[in-house]
Amino acid sequence: MHETSRRIRVARATVQSRLAKVEDAGTVAGYHPHLDVAGRGVDVQCFVQLERVQVS
């Protein structure tokens, strides 16, 4: 939050409030990490699980 508020020059409480609104509305479904493991000189192994949900 601090970095976002600093970059857009808005109070941290404002950023938190606005994010809460879009999260509550379902616009933001989640967050994910952004890892730069290749830059650290390590091999990357990934496991992905997909779940198919049928919507009626």
ROTORSE-87941 format. One record per atom (N, C-alpha, C): residue in three letters; chain; atom name; x, y, z. Coordinates in steps of 0.1 Angstrom, whole numbers. Example, Ala and Ser with C-alpha at 12.3 -4.5 7.8 and 13.67 -1.06 7.14 Angstrom:
ROTORSE-87941
<marvex rest="ALA" kette="A" atom="N" u="132" v="-57" w="78"/>
<marvex rest="ALA" kette="A" atom="CA" u="123" v="-45" w="78"/>
<marvex rest="ALA" kette="A" atom="C" u="132" v="-33" w="78"/>
<marvex rest="SER" kette="A" atom="N" u="128" v="-22" w="71"/>
<marvex rest="SER" kette="A" atom="CA" u="137" v="-11" w="71"/>
<marvex rest="SER" kette="A" atom="C" u="129" v="0" w="79"/>
***
This chain:
ROTORSE-87941
<marvex rest="MET" kette="A" atom="N" u="8" v="-12" w="0"/>
<marvex rest="MET" kette="A" atom="CA" u="0" v="0" w="0"/>
<marvex rest="MET" kette="A" atom="C" u="9" v="13" w="0"/>
<marvex rest="HIS" kette="A" atom="N" u="19" v="12" w="8"/>
<marvex rest="HIS" kette="A" atom="CA" u="28" v="24" w="9"/>
<marvex rest="HIS" kette="A" atom="C" u="34" v="28" w="-5"/>
<marvex rest="GLU" kette="A" atom="N" u="39" v="18" w="-12"/>
<marvex rest="GLU" kette="A" atom="CA" u="45" v="20" w="-25"/>
<marvex rest="GLU" kette="A" atom="C" u="35" v="26" w="-35"/>
<marvex rest="THR" kette="A" atom="N" u="23" v="20" w="-35"/>
<marvex rest="THR" kette="A" atom="CA" u="12" v="25" w="-44"/>
<marvex rest="THR" kette="A" atom="C" u="8" v="39" w="-40"/>
<marvex rest="SER" kette="A" atom="N" u="6" v="42" w="-28"/>
<marvex rest="SER" kette="A" atom="CA" u="2" v="55" w="-24"/>
<marvex rest="SER" kette="A" atom="C" u="13" v="65" w="-27"/>
<marvex rest="ARG" kette="A" atom="N" u="26" v="61" w="-25"/>
<marvex rest="ARG" kette="A" atom="CA" u="37" v="70" w="-29"/>
<marvex rest="ARG" kette="A" atom="C" u="37" v="73" w="-44"/>
<marvex rest="ARG" kette="A" atom="N" u="36" v="63" w="-52"/>
<marvex rest="ARG" kette="A" atom="CA" u="36" v="65" w="-66"/>
<marvex rest="ARG" kette="A" atom="C" u="25" v="73" w="-72"/>
<marvex rest="ILE" kette="A" atom="N" u="13" v="71" w="-67"/>
<marvex rest="ILE" kette="A" atom="CA" u="2" v="79" w="-72"/>
<marvex rest="ILE" kette="A" atom="C" u="-1" v="91" w="-64"/>
<marvex rest="ARG" kette="A" atom="N" u="7" v="94" w="-54"/>
<marvex rest="ARG" kette="A" atom="CA" u="6" v="105" w="-45"/>
<marvex rest="ARG" kette="A" atom="C" u="-8" v="107" w="-39"/>
<marvex rest="VAL" kette="A" atom="N" u="-13" v="96" w="-33"/>
<marvex rest="VAL" kette="A" atom="CA" u="-26" v="96" w="-26"/>
<marvex rest="VAL" kette="A" atom="C" u="-23" v="90" w="-13"/>
<marvex rest="ALA" kette="A" atom="N" u="-31" v="94" w="-3"/>
<marvex rest="ALA" kette="A" atom="CA" u="-29" v="89" w="11"/>
<marvex rest="ALA" kette="A" atom="C" u="-31" v="74" w="11"/>
<marvex rest="ARG" kette="A" atom="N" u="-24" v="67" w="20"/>
<marvex rest="ARG" kette="A" atom="CA" u="-25" v="52" w="21"/>
<marvex rest="ARG" kette="A" atom="C" u="-39" v="48" w="24"/>
<marvex rest="ALA" kette="A" atom="N" u="-46" v="55" w="33"/>
<marvex rest="ALA" kette="A" atom="CA" u="-59" v="52" w="37"/>
<marvex rest="ALA" kette="A" atom="C" u="-69" v="52" w="25"/>
<marvex rest="THR" kette="A" atom="N" u="-66" v="62" w="16"/>
<marvex rest="THR" kette="A" atom="CA" u="-74" v="63" w="3"/>
<marvex rest="THR" kette="A" atom="C" u="-72" v="51" w="-6"/>
<marvex rest="VAL" kette="A" atom="N" u="-60" v="47" w="-7"/>
<marvex rest="VAL" kette="A" atom="CA" u="-57" v="35" w="-15"/>
<marvex rest="VAL" kette="A" atom="C" u="-63" v="23" w="-9"/>
<marvex rest="GLN" kette="A" atom="N" u="-62" v="21" w="4"/>
<marvex rest="GLN" kette="A" atom="CA" u="-68" v="9" w="11"/>
<marvex rest="GLN" kette="A" atom="C" u="-84" v="9" w="9"/>
<marvex rest="SER" kette="A" atom="N" u="-90" v="21" w="10"/>
<marvex rest="SER" kette="A" atom="CA" u="-104" v="22" w="8"/>
<marvex rest="SER" kette="A" atom="C" u="-109" v="19" w="-6"/>
<marvex rest="ARG" kette="A" atom="N" u="-101" v="24" w="-15"/>
<marvex rest="ARG" kette="A" atom="CA" u="-105" v="21" w="-29"/>
<marvex rest="ARG" kette="A" atom="C" u="-103" v="7" w="-33"/>
<marvex rest="LEU" kette="A" atom="N" u="-92" v="1" w="-28"/>
<marvex rest="LEU" kette="A" atom="CA" u="-90" v="-13" w="-31"/>
<marvex rest="LEU" kette="A" atom="C" u="-101" v="-22" w="-24"/>
<marvex rest="ALA" kette="A" atom="N" u="-105" v="-18" w="-12"/>
<marvex rest="ALA" kette="A" atom="CA" u="-115" v="-26" w="-5"/>
<marvex rest="ALA" kette="A" atom="C" u="-128" v="-26" w="-13"/>
<marvex rest="LYS" kette="A" atom="N" u="-131" v="-14" w="-19"/>
<marvex rest="LYS" kette="A" atom="CA" u="-144" v="-13" w="-27"/>
<marvex rest="LYS" kette="A" atom="C" u="-144" v="-22" w="-39"/>
<marvex rest="VAL" kette="A" atom="N" u="-132" v="-23" w="-47"/>
<marvex rest="VAL" kette="A" atom="CA" u="-132" v="-31" w="-58"/>
<marvex rest="VAL" kette="A" atom="C" u="-131" v="-46" w="-55"/>
<marvex rest="GLU" kette="A" atom="N" u="-125" v="-49" w="-43"/>
<marvex rest="GLU" kette="A" atom="CA" u="-124" v="-63" w="-38"/>
<marvex rest="GLU" kette="A" atom="C" u="-138" v="-67" w="-34"/>
<marvex rest="ASP" kette="A" atom="N" u="-145" v="-59" w="-27"/>
<marvex rest="ASP" kette="A" atom="CA" u="-159" v="-62" w="-22"/>
<marvex rest="ASP" kette="A" atom="C" u="-169" v="-64" w="-34"/>
<marvex rest="ALA" kette="A" atom="N" u="-166" v="-56" w="-45"/>
<marvex rest="ALA" kette="A" atom="CA" u="-175" v="-57" w="-57"/>
<marvex rest="ALA" kette="A" atom="C" u="-172" v="-69" w="-65"/>
<marvex rest="GLY" kette="A" atom="N" u="-161" v="-76" w="-62"/>
<marvex rest="GLY" kette="A" atom="CA" u="-157" v="-88" w="-70"/>
<marvex rest="GLY" kette="A" atom="C" u="-148" v="-84" w="-82"/>
<marvex rest="THR" kette="A" atom="N" u="-145" v="-72" w="-84"/>
<marvex rest="THR" kette="A" atom="CA" u="-137" v="-68" w="-95"/>
<marvex rest="THR" kette="A" atom="C" u="-123" v="-73" w="-94"/>
<marvex rest="VAL" kette="A" atom="N" u="-117" v="-73" w="-82"/>
<marvex rest="VAL" kette="A" atom="CA" u="-104" v="-79" w="-80"/>
<marvex rest="VAL" kette="A" atom="C" u="-106" v="-93" w="-74"/>
<marvex rest="ALA" kette="A" atom="N" u="-102" v="-103" w="-81"/>
<marvex rest="ALA" kette="A" atom="CA" u="-105" v="-117" w="-77"/>
<marvex rest="ALA" kette="A" atom="C" u="-94" v="-122" w="-68"/>
<marvex rest="GLY" kette="A" atom="N" u="-82" v="-116" w="-68"/>
<marvex rest="GLY" kette="A" atom="CA" u="-71" v="-121" w="-60"/>
<marvex rest="GLY" kette="A" atom="C" u="-58" v="-114" w="-64"/>
<marvex rest="TYR" kette="A" atom="N" u="-48" v="-118" w="-57"/>
<marvex rest="TYR" kette="A" atom="CA" u="-34" v="-113" w="-59"/>
<marvex rest="TYR" kette="A" atom="C" u="-25" v="-125" w="-61"/>
<marvex rest="HIS" kette="A" atom="N" u="-14" v="-123" w="-67"/>
<marvex rest="HIS" kette="A" atom="CA" u="-4" v="-133" w="-69"/>
<marvex rest="HIS" kette="A" atom="C" u="10" v="-127" w="-67"/>
<marvex rest="PRO" kette="A" atom="N" u="19" v="-136" w="-63"/>
<marvex rest="PRO" kette="A" atom="CA" u="33" v="-131" w="-62"/>
<marvex rest="PRO" kette="A" atom="C" u="40" v="-130" w="-75"/>
<marvex rest="HIS" kette="A" atom="N" u="49" v="-121" w="-77"/>
<marvex rest="HIS" kette="A" atom="CA" u="57" v="-120" w="-89"/>
<marvex rest="HIS" kette="A" atom="C" u="71" v="-123" w="-85"/>
<marvex rest="LEU" kette="A" atom="N" u="76" v="-135" w="-88"/>
<marvex rest="LEU" kette="A" atom="CA" u="89" v="-139" w="-84"/>
<marvex rest="LEU" kette="A" atom="C" u="100" v="-138" w="-95"/>
<marvex rest="ASP" kette="A" atom="N" u="111" v="-133" w="-92"/>
<marvex rest="ASP" kette="A" atom="CA" u="122" v="-133" w="-102"/>
<marvex rest="ASP" kette="A" atom="C" u="133" v="-143" w="-98"/>
<marvex rest="VAL" kette="A" atom="N" u="129" v="-156" w="-99"/>
<marvex rest="VAL" kette="A" atom="CA" u="139" v="-166" w="-95"/>
<marvex rest="VAL" kette="A" atom="C" u="150" v="-168" w="-105"/>
<marvex rest="ALA" kette="A" atom="N" u="146" v="-166" w="-118"/>
<marvex rest="ALA" kette="A" atom="CA" u="157" v="-167" w="-128"/>
<marvex rest="ALA" kette="A" atom="C" u="168" v="-157" w="-126"/>
<marvex rest="GLY" kette="A" atom="N" u="165" v="-145" w="-121"/>
<marvex rest="GLY" kette="A" atom="CA" u="175" v="-135" w="-119"/>
<marvex rest="GLY" kette="A" atom="C" u="184" v="-139" w="-107"/>
<marvex rest="ARG" kette="A" atom="N" u="180" v="-149" w="-99"/>
<marvex rest="ARG" kette="A" atom="CA" u="188" v="-153" w="-88"/>
<marvex rest="ARG" kette="A" atom="C" u="197" v="-165" w="-92"/>
<marvex rest="GLY" kette="A" atom="N" u="196" v="-170" w="-104"/>
<marvex rest="GLY" kette="A" atom="CA" u="204" v="-181" w="-109"/>
<marvex rest="GLY" kette="A" atom="C" u="199" v="-194" w="-104"/>
<marvex rest="VAL" kette="A" atom="N" u="186" v="-196" w="-102"/>
<marvex rest="VAL" kette="A" atom="CA" u="181" v="-209" w="-98"/>
<marvex rest="VAL" kette="A" atom="C" u="172" v="-214" w="-108"/>
<marvex rest="ASP" kette="A" atom="N" u="170" v="-228" w="-109"/>
<marvex rest="ASP" kette="A" atom="CA" u="161" v="-234" w="-118"/>
<marvex rest="ASP" kette="A" atom="C" u="147" v="-231" w="-113"/>
<marvex rest="VAL" kette="A" atom="N" u="138" v="-231" w="-122"/>
<marvex rest="VAL" kette="A" atom="CA" u="124" v="-229" w="-119"/>
<marvex rest="VAL" kette="A" atom="C" u="116" v="-242" w="-121"/>
<marvex rest="GLN" kette="A" atom="N" u="108" v="-245" w="-111"/>
<marvex rest="GLN" kette="A" atom="CA" u="99" v="-257" w="-113"/>
<marvex rest="GLN" kette="A" atom="C" u="85" v="-252" w="-108"/>
<marvex rest="CYS" kette="A" atom="N" u="75" v="-254" w="-116"/>
<marvex rest="CYS" kette="A" atom="CA" u="62" v="-249" w="-113"/>
<marvex rest="CYS" kette="A" atom="C" u="51" v="-260" w="-113"/>
<marvex rest="PHE" kette="A" atom="N" u="42" v="-260" w="-104"/>
<marvex rest="PHE" kette="A" atom="CA" u="31" v="-269" w="-103"/>
<marvex rest="PHE" kette="A" atom="C" u="18" v="-260" w="-104"/>
<marvex rest="VAL" kette="A" atom="N" u="10" v="-264" w="-114"/>
<marvex rest="VAL" kette="A" atom="CA" u="-2" v="-256" w="-116"/>
<marvex rest="VAL" kette="A" atom="C" u="-14" v="-266" w="-114"/>
<marvex rest="GLN" kette="A" atom="N" u="-24" v="-261" w="-107"/>
<marvex rest="GLN" kette="A" atom="CA" u="-36" v="-268" w="-105"/>
<marvex rest="GLN" kette="A" atom="C" u="-48" v="-260" w="-111"/>
<marvex rest="LEU" kette="A" atom="N" u="-55" v="-266" w="-120"/>
<marvex rest="LEU" kette="A" atom="CA" u="-67" v="-259" w="-126"/>
<marvex rest="LEU" kette="A" atom="C" u="-79" v="-267" w="-122"/>
<marvex rest="GLU" kette="A" atom="N" u="-89" v="-259" w="-119"/>
<marvex rest="GLU" kette="A" atom="CA" u="-102" v="-265" w="-115"/>
<marvex rest="GLU" kette="A" atom="C" u="-113" v="-259" w="-125"/>
<marvex rest="ARG" kette="A" atom="N" u="-120" v="-268" w="-131"/>
<marvex rest="ARG" kette="A" atom="CA" u="-130" v="-264" w="-141"/>
<marvex rest="ARG" kette="A" atom="C" u="-143" v="-263" w="-133"/>
<marvex rest="VAL" kette="A" atom="N" u="-149" v="-251" w="-134"/>
<marvex rest="VAL" kette="A" atom="CA" u="-162" v="-249" w="-128"/>
<marvex rest="VAL" kette="A" atom="C" u="-173" v="-246" w="-138"/>
<marvex rest="GLN" kette="A" atom="N" u="-183" v="-254" w="-138"/>
<marvex rest="GLN" kette="A" atom="CA" u="-194" v="-252" w="-148"/>
<marvex rest="GLN" kette="A" atom="C" u="-204" v="-242" w="-143"/>
<marvex rest="VAL" kette="A" atom="N" u="-206" v="-231" w="-150"/>
<marvex rest="VAL" kette="A" atom="CA" u="-216" v="-221" w="-146"/>
<marvex rest="VAL" kette="A" atom="C" u="-229" v="-223" w="-154"/>
<marvex rest="SER" kette="A" atom="N" u="-239" v="-224" w="-147"/>
<marvex rest="SER" kette="A" atom="CA" u="-252" v="-226" w="-153"/>
<marvex rest="SER" kette="A" atom="C" u="-260" v="-213" w="-156"/>
***
